Amino acid sequence: MTHPRTALVTGANRGIGLAIAQALGRQGLNVILAARHLAEATAAAEGIPGASSIALDLADAASIQRALGEIEGRVDVLVNNAGVCPEGSATAVPMTEVRRAFEVHLFGPLALIRGLLPGMLNRDYGRIVNVSSGWGSFAEGLTGPFAYSVSKAALDALTLNLSLSTELTGNLKVNACCPGWVHTRMGGPAAPRTPDQGADTPVWLATLPPDGPTGGFFRDRAPIAW
Ligand SMILES: NC(=O)c1ccc[n+]([C@@H]2O[C@H](COP(=O)([O-])OP(=O)(O)OC[C@H]3O[C@@H](n4cnc5c(N)ncnc54)[C@H](OP(=O)(O)O)[C@@H]3O)[C@@H](O)[C@H]2O)c1
């Protein structure tokens, strides 16, 4: 019997992240649910067989390093799901919110990738899924609030550039996705999709077979333009 894979899901205490964690748990992965508040991650992990929880604030470099130390590189699947959506135009949104969006969507995910990639390379297996948004797509017009759209575009750029790196050898895949408009605290009550529907494409990317795609941007399991 092969050892179950371990997945780390950020922002897993609610919304799409929780649905991703539950779906990966149903598929037999050992899921580590990461959330800013440990008690919320622990409560969310209850009922997911084999799941555990960890405190992780992506806007806090020390919190990221503490979490990486606890995890000790034992992660095969990294789902960078956590997100924030500050309102406001380029000139109106407070700079602190712009910086927070970049911490949560770019620098935090990058720090996790840098911490976990060596273990993935050693084990010749890795799936990195960056949960982005159509609002971060140049092709779709970058139409969202400034800090959100620009930082998600940066996450997309990270995805593509990393996928092209010669350091990314073997059975490693890095992809980005848009979950669609999902009924969560961020998406709001008018959104047509359930969290489970929003989780479908990220879960698919998190469990891709060796001949699956890498370096792509997907919605509904189909490629979309950056
Ligand atoms: N909902 C949509 O329609 C939609 C559309 C396109 C893309 N997305 C993307 O899908 C992902 C999940 O969104 P969602 O709709 O599930 O949103 P959500 O319900 O608002 O959940 C956001 C999650 O991110 C976490 N988070 C925020 N700041 C964090 C930080 N500094 N460190 C760690 N975690 C942090 C939140 O934790 P707390 O509970 O502690 O705040 C929460 O778990 C996001 O990346 C979002 O941009 C969503």
The ligand as a Tripos MOL2 file, in Angstrom:
@<TRIPOS>MOLECULE
LIG
   48    52     1     0     0
SMALL
NO_CHARGES

@<TRIPOS>ATOM
      1 N1        -15.7490   33.4850   -3.4490 N.am      1 LIG1
      2 C1        -15.5270   33.7880   -4.7120 C.2       1 LIG1
      3 O1        -16.4660   34.1130   -5.4710 O.2       1 LIG1
      4 C2        -14.1320   33.7380   -5.2620 C.ar      1 LIG1
      5 C3        -13.9430   34.0350   -6.6230 C.ar      1 LIG1
      6 C4        -12.6500   33.9730   -7.1500 C.ar      1 LIG1
      7 C5        -11.5990   33.6120   -6.3430 C.ar      1 LIG1
      8 N2        -11.7980   33.3360   -5.0190 N.ar      1 LIG1
      9 C6        -10.6380   32.9670   -4.1980 C.3       1 LIG1
     10 O2        -10.9030   31.7760   -3.4950 O.3       1 LIG1
     11 C7        -10.1140   31.7520   -2.2840 C.3       1 LIG1
     12 C8        -11.0230   31.4070   -1.1140 C.3       1 LIG1
     13 O3        -11.9900   32.4460   -1.0020 O.3       1 LIG1
     14 P1        -13.3650   32.2890   -0.2320 P.3       1 LIG1
     15 O4        -14.4250   32.7440   -1.1600 O.co2     1 LIG1
     16 O5        -13.4730   30.9660    0.4100 O.co2     1 LIG1
     17 O6        -13.1890   33.4620    0.8610 O.3       1 LIG1
     18 P2        -13.5160   33.5460    2.4100 P.3       1 LIG1
     19 O7        -14.6920   32.7400    2.7770 O.co2     1 LIG1
     20 O8        -13.5190   35.0160    2.6830 O.co2     1 LIG1
     21 O9        -12.2340   32.8510    3.0780 O.3       1 LIG1
     22 C9        -10.9770   33.4670    2.9990 C.3       1 LIG1
     23 C10       -10.0330   32.6170    3.7950 C.3       1 LIG1
     24 O10        -8.7230   33.2180    3.7330 O.3       1 LIG1
     25 C11        -8.2550   33.3330    5.0620 C.3       1 LIG1
     26 N3         -7.2880   34.4060    5.2500 N.ar      1 LIG1
     27 C12        -7.4810   35.7320    5.0720 C.ar      1 LIG1
     28 N4         -6.3760   36.4130    5.4300 N.ar      1 LIG1
     29 C13        -5.4830   35.4870    5.8490 C.ar      1 LIG1
     30 C14        -4.1680   35.5450    6.3710 C.ar      1 LIG1
     31 N5         -3.5480   36.7150    6.5730 N.pl3     1 LIG1
     32 N6         -3.5330   34.4010    6.6930 N.ar      1 LIG1
     33 C15        -4.1530   33.2130    6.5200 C.ar      1 LIG1
     34 N7         -5.3990   33.0830    6.0560 N.ar      1 LIG1
     35 C16        -6.0580   34.2100    5.7260 C.ar      1 LIG1
     36 C17        -9.5090   33.5700    5.9000 C.3       1 LIG1
     37 O11        -9.2110   33.3600    7.2650 O.3       1 LIG1
     38 P3        -10.0730   34.0900    8.4580 P.3       1 LIG1
     39 O12       -11.3360   33.3060    8.6090 O.co2     1 LIG1
     40 O13        -9.1750   34.0200    9.6470 O.co2     1 LIG1
     41 O14       -10.3440   35.5040    7.9990 O.co2     1 LIG1
     42 C18       -10.4060   32.5270    5.2810 C.3       1 LIG1
     43 O15       -10.1080   31.2460    5.7660 O.3       1 LIG1
     44 C19        -9.4810   33.1330   -2.1710 C.3       1 LIG1
     45 O16        -8.1360   33.0800   -2.6030 O.3       1 LIG1
     46 C20       -10.3100   33.9850   -3.1300 C.3       1 LIG1
     47 O17        -9.5840   35.0730   -3.6200 O.3       1 LIG1
     48 C21       -13.0430   33.3840   -4.4590 C.ar      1 LIG1
@<TRIPOS>BOND
     1     1     2 1
     2     2     3 2
     3     2     4 1
     4     4     5 ar
     5     4    48 ar
     6     5     6 ar
     7     6     7 ar
     8     7     8 ar
     9     8     9 1
    10     8    48 ar
    11     9    10 1
    12     9    46 1
    13    10    11 1
    14    11    12 1
    15    11    44 1
    16    12    13 1
    17    13    14 1
    18    14    15 2
    19    14    16 1
    20    14    17 1
    21    17    18 1
    22    18    19 2
    23    18    20 1
    24    18    21 1
    25    21    22 1
    26    22    23 1
    27    23    24 1
    28    23    42 1
    29    24    25 1
    30    25    26 1
    31    25    36 1
    32    26    27 ar
    33    26    35 ar
    34    27    28 ar
    35    28    29 ar
    36    29    30 ar
    37    29    35 ar
    38    30    31 1
    39    30    32 ar
    40    32    33 ar
    41    33    34 ar
    42    34    35 ar
    43    36    37 1
    44    36    42 1
    45    37    38 1
    46    38    39 2
    47    38    40 1
    48    38    41 1
    49    42    43 1
    50    44    45 1
    51    44    46 1
    52    46    47 1
@<TRIPOS>SUBSTRUCTURE
     1 LIG1         1 GROUP 0 **** ****
